[in-house]
Amino acid sequence: MNNIQPIRLDSVELSPPVALAPMAGITDLPFRQLVRKFGAGWVVSEMIASQEMVQAKPGFREKAELGFGQAGTAVQIAGRDAYWMAEAARMVEANGAALIDINMGCPAKKVTNGYSGSALLREPDHALRLIEAVVAAVDVPVTLKTRLGWDHDCLNAATVAARAEEAGIRMVTIHGRTRQQFYKGRADWAAIRAIRDAVTIPVIANGDIVDTASASEALRLSGAAGVMIGRGAQGRPWQPALIGARLFGGKMPDIPTGADFVAMVAGHYEAILAFYGTDLGLRVARKHLGWYMDEAGAPAALRRVILTAGTPAQVFELLPDALAHGERVAA
């Protein structure tokens, strides 16, 4: 166990240097608040399309809600137009976000076909104009999340990161794949070291980091200042805090078991219903309930009943039996 080494970006302290990654349809306000409560260094919102957010299209502003005023919260914005990116940044800063993260890593075709996300790796000059516009628009630290490059013939993340630092970016997170890899194969943590060596700002490693062992290896190979956890936190909202405590020191999270685990899941379920309303909340909650039941080893028949339940009352009634099976393993 090492002494904790927080990342400081102006008045924002990220400690431990282990974060919850932005995940579409997953890292909404209820889940981010739960992960942050366990002690993650910081949490990042789902990617938000900047123009749609500013124009108040349904569903977009809700993605940015973070329980503003809480420490260690970032809103991730994406887009192609410098005006809308700057306006979205001003909006989330005014609402109290501690950090603004620019997405240049999303590989989804609906994003890259709009020349946003990782498509910007193919147009670094234009990407820098977007970065400059966002940095100039706000006073809070601006960070960047991207990939190694568009493909293996365009591994330009080190150059992009160096130029981004010159433009005022304060931290860079690198997913250790190219856009063309999507999520196939294995993340190349060693390749992240080239980006770390190209900048003086903190670099965060991302991709296939799910537990303490993978986080430790990613840090060793990349030389990064911290790690970002995605699917490893699904069903285990304490995971970023646990990895942070084991690798960097500090307080170990209280990992709930038995009745405490049931109470945590029920509380998360209630928060989802309150945030989305009952009809939409029932659907949104299913993936989280599924991951929690995977973690607990719930019987398949009971799992099916819960995931097709038509009312919250049915779910609350069955949760204790579904979650009573198995023990959660601290990874």
LINQUIQUI-V732049 format. One record per pair of residues at least 24 apart in sequence whose C-alpha atoms are under 8 Angstrom apart, sorted by sequence separation. I is the first residue (numbers start at 1). J is the second residue. If there is no record, write none. Layout:
BEGIN
((I & J) (I & J))
END
This chain:
BEGIN
((16 & 40) (17 & 41) (18 & 42) (19 & 43) (20 & 44) (22 & 46) (23 & 47) (73 & 97) (74 & 98) (75 & 99) (76 & 100) (77 & 101) (78 & 102) (204 & 228) (265 & 289) (298 & 322) (15 & 40) (16 & 41) (17 & 42) (19 & 44) (22 & 47) (73 & 98) (74 & 99) (75 & 100) (76 & 101) (77 & 102) (78 & 103) (144 & 169) (298 & 323) (15 & 41) (72 & 98) (73 & 99) (74 & 100) (75 & 101) (76 & 102) (77 & 103) (78 & 104) (142 & 168) (143 & 169) (146 & 172) (148 & 174) (152 & 178) (196 & 222) (296 & 322) (297 & 323) (298 & 324) (299 & 325) (14 & 41) (15 & 42) (48 & 75) (50 & 77) (68 & 95) (69 & 96) (71 & 98) (72 & 99) (74 & 101) (76 & 103) (142 & 169) (143 & 170) (144 & 171) (145 & 172) (146 & 173) (147 & 174) (148 & 175) (151 & 178) (196 & 223) (265 & 292) (296 & 323) (298 & 325) (14 & 42) (45 & 73) (47 & 75) (48 & 76) (49 & 77) (50 & 78) (51 & 79) (64 & 92) (68 & 96) (69 & 97) (118 & 146) (121 & 149) (122 & 150) (141 & 169) (142 & 170) (143 & 171) (144 & 172) (145 & 173) (146 & 174) (147 & 175) (148 & 176) (149 & 177) (150 & 178) (151 & 179) (190 & 218) (193 & 221) (196 & 224) (211 & 239) (215 & 243) (282 & 310) (296 & 324) (297 & 325) (298 & 326) (42 & 71) (43 & 72) (44 & 73) (45 & 74) (46 & 75) (47 & 76) (48 & 77) (49 & 78) (50 & 79) (68 & 97) (102 & 131) (117 & 146) (118 & 147) (121 & 150) (141 & 170) (142 & 171) (143 & 172) (144 & 173) (145 & 174) (146 & 175) (147 & 176) (148 & 177) (149 & 178) (150 & 179) (151 & 180) (172 & 201) (174 & 203) (176 & 205) (189 & 218) (193 & 222) (282 & 311) (293 & 322) (296 & 325) (297 & 326) (42 & 72) (43 & 73) (44 & 74) (45 & 75) (46 & 76) (47 & 77) (48 & 78) (49 & 79) (54 & 84) (143 & 173) (145 & 175) (147 & 177) (148 & 178) (149 & 179) (150 & 180) (151 & 181) (171 & 201) (172 & 202) (173 & 203) (174 & 204) (175 & 205) (176 & 206) (177 & 207) (189 & 219) (192 & 222) (193 & 223) (212 & 242) (282 & 312) (293 & 323) (296 & 326) (41 & 72) (42 & 73) (43 & 74) (44 & 75) (45 & 76) (47 & 78) (66 & 97) (118 & 149) (119 & 150) (147 & 178) (148 & 179) (170 & 201) (171 & 202) (172 & 203) (173 & 204) (174 & 205) (175 & 206) (176 & 207) (190 & 221) (191 & 222) (192 & 223) (193 & 224) (212 & 243) (216 & 247) (292 & 323) (295 & 326) (296 & 327) (42 & 74) (44 & 76) (118 & 150) (122 & 154) (135 & 167) (147 & 179) (170 & 202) (171 & 203) (172 & 204) (173 & 205) (174 & 206) (175 & 207) (189 & 221) (190 & 222) (192 & 224) (211 & 243) (295 & 327) (296 & 328) (33 & 66) (51 & 84) (54 & 87) (131 & 164) (135 & 168) (171 & 204) (173 & 206) (189 & 222) (295 & 328) (29 & 63) (32 & 66) (33 & 67) (50 & 84) (51 & 85) (54 & 88) (80 & 114) (135 & 169) (161 & 195) (165 & 199) (212 & 246) (278 & 312) (28 & 63) (29 & 64) (50 & 85) (53 & 88) (80 & 115) (121 & 156) (128 & 163) (132 & 167) (212 & 247) (29 & 65) (36 & 72) (79 & 115) (80 & 116) (121 & 157) (124 & 160) (128 & 164) (131 & 167) (132 & 168) (158 & 194) (159 & 195) (162 & 198) (165 & 201) (28 & 65) (29 & 66) (50 & 87) (51 & 88) (54 & 91) (79 & 116) (158 & 195) (161 & 198) (162 & 199) (29 & 67) (50 & 88) (78 & 116) (79 & 117) (131 & 169) (157 & 195) (158 & 196) (161 & 199) (78 & 117) (121 & 160) (128 & 167) (159 & 198) (100 & 140) (102 & 142) (104 & 144) (105 & 145) (106 & 146) (158 & 198) (99 & 140) (100 & 141) (101 & 142) (102 & 143) (103 & 144) (104 & 145) (105 & 146) (158 & 199) (98 & 140) (99 & 141) (100 & 142) (101 & 143) (102 & 144) (103 & 145) (104 & 146) (105 & 147) (98 & 141) (99 & 142) (100 & 143) (101 & 144) (102 & 145) (103 & 146) (104 & 147) (148 & 191) (99 & 143) (101 & 145) (148 & 192) (85 & 130) (89 & 134) (93 & 138) (82 & 129) (86 & 133) (90 & 137) (93 & 140) (82 & 130) (85 & 133) (86 & 134) (89 & 137) (90 & 138) (81 & 130) (85 & 134) (89 & 138) (80 & 130) (83 & 133) (86 & 136) (87 & 137) (266 & 316) (82 & 133) (86 & 137) (82 & 134) (235 & 288) (266 & 319) (22 & 76) (234 & 288) (235 & 289) (173 & 228) (235 & 290) (47 & 103) (235 & 291) (236 & 292) (234 & 291) (235 & 292) (262 & 319) (14 & 72) (234 & 292) (235 & 293) (262 & 320) (12 & 71) (13 & 72) (235 & 294) (236 & 295) (12 & 72) (235 & 295) (118 & 179) (259 & 320) (262 & 323) (261 & 323) (258 & 323) (258 & 324) (105 & 175) (257 & 327) (257 & 328) (107 & 179) (106 & 179) (107 & 180) (105 & 179) (108 & 182) (107 & 182) (255 & 330) (12 & 98) (242 & 330) (243 & 331) (239 & 331) (212 & 331) (211 & 331) (10 & 141) (9 & 141) (9 & 170) (7 & 202) (40 & 238) (38 & 237) (39 & 238) (41 & 240) (38 & 238) (40 & 240) (41 & 241) (39 & 240) (40 & 241) (35 & 237) (39 & 241) (34 & 237) (35 & 238) (38 & 241) (41 & 244) (40 & 244) (35 & 240) (31 & 237) (35 & 241) (21 & 228) (23 & 230) (17 & 225) (18 & 226) (19 & 227) (20 & 228) (21 & 229) (22 & 230) (17 & 226) (18 & 227) (19 & 228) (20 & 229) (21 & 230) (17 & 227) (18 & 228) (19 & 229) (20 & 230) (18 & 229) (20 & 233) (39 & 253) (38 & 253) (38 & 254) (7 & 225) (20 & 240) (19 & 240) (18 & 240) (18 & 241) (16 & 241) (18 & 243) (18 & 244) (17 & 244) (16 & 244) (16 & 245) (17 & 248) (16 & 248) (16 & 250) (34 & 268) (31 & 268) (30 & 268) (30 & 271) (30 & 272) (5 & 248) (4 & 248) (1 & 246) (2 & 247) (3 & 248) (4 & 249) (30 & 275) (1 & 247) (2 & 248) (3 & 249) (4 & 250) (29 & 275) (1 & 248) (2 & 249) (3 & 250) (1 & 249) (25 & 284))
END
